[in-house]
Amino acid sequence: MIGNLRQTVSGLLTLMLFGVLSIAQADTSPIGVALDQRVIDLTNTLDATTTQRLKNQLGDLEARKGAQVAVLLVPTTGGAAIEDYANQLFRAWKLGRKDVNDGILLVVAKADRTVRIEVGYGLEGIVTDLLAHRIIEEQITPAFRQGDFAGGVQHGVDALVVLVDGGDLPQLAGASINPQFFALLAALILGGLGGVAMAAGKLHWRKALIVVVAATLLLTLLAGGREWPMFVFVMPLTLLIGGAIFGALWQVRTLFYCVLGLLAYVFGLVVANQYVAVSFTDWLLWPLGVLVVLGLYLVLLLIMRETWRTSRAGFIVRLLAAVVVYGVAGCLIDGGRDGWLLAFPIASFVALIIFGKVGEGSGSGSGGGSGSSSSSSSSSSSGGGGSSGGGGASGSW
């Protein structure tokens, strides 16, 4: 069992590490922050009640009209003009619906004492430069001058919501099946089949690598669109995640069938999305991420147990090496408590590689083992728009 497990891990981990590092290097915006909330406050200015109220308000607006409005509070733009800063963020986050570009971004640079309303092409006739300027001068900056930042943001959002509600925008498209989602699901399933084949000794890792390359090209073509460069990295990572999970869980059949239950859950989400709006980010990616972490830690524990049985001295040496990696990573990150928490998965990944070398060449003879509406008000994602010609207005206080 452990011999097959080591073969699976050694064949997949190197490829997975490359995919993870490639994704980690992709910056999502000029400030390195993804658009995962409709209200992002990096200054800790807004209280939790105000933040949630704004999220609900903007989520309801998007459900009614389709327009996507986001609020961002940052300490400073770092010397960049707020117009350039907001426009770059707007395009990076792709605010608004694709081909409609009905997005708005309200940016407040608190320490710079500047504010900007960036308006997408599709709303420039509704939220004109003059109206955006009036909102800033009459609703936002007067409150800011009195230190009422929560009130200023709320007044600005209220005014923008009124304008968007009164505008003539294309109707919301009915719920449809996203081909990108199906491409990712196909990659996960295909990777799982390959992982099981490798765990069973039916597929060599070199042939698996060829399959990964071919599947990446085909599924990227299926996903299509302007975001195809992202899928060149996402597809192989999804294939490798599926392979690692199914290859490891094949050794423990009970967990293997639990994963099949997860796929049934995914299918249920697809069906539900035909009747109600489902946030796949909240209802799929988070559970999938948890499953990936648990699966990798299961692999680590199994290999550590086998190392302990084989050589207790070797187990101690490897464990000390992993502890040293954890200490070095924690010191290098230097981010306080969060830095030490981030260092733990890094050390765990290194430990998986270190312990995976146990018993190589010593003749492992084991055979195969036997064995939504509330989420839409709080989270957000790219709408596929993001085209803005600089329309909007700026101000200071």
Helices and strands as residue ranges (DSSP letters): H 2-24, E 39-41, H 48-65, E 68-74, H 82-93, E 103-109, E 114-119, G 121-123, H 129-135, I 136-140, H 141-145, H 149-166, H 179-199, H 205-223, H 228-249, H 253-272, H 280-280, I 281-285, H 286-310, H 312-333, H 336-356, H 373-376, E 392-396
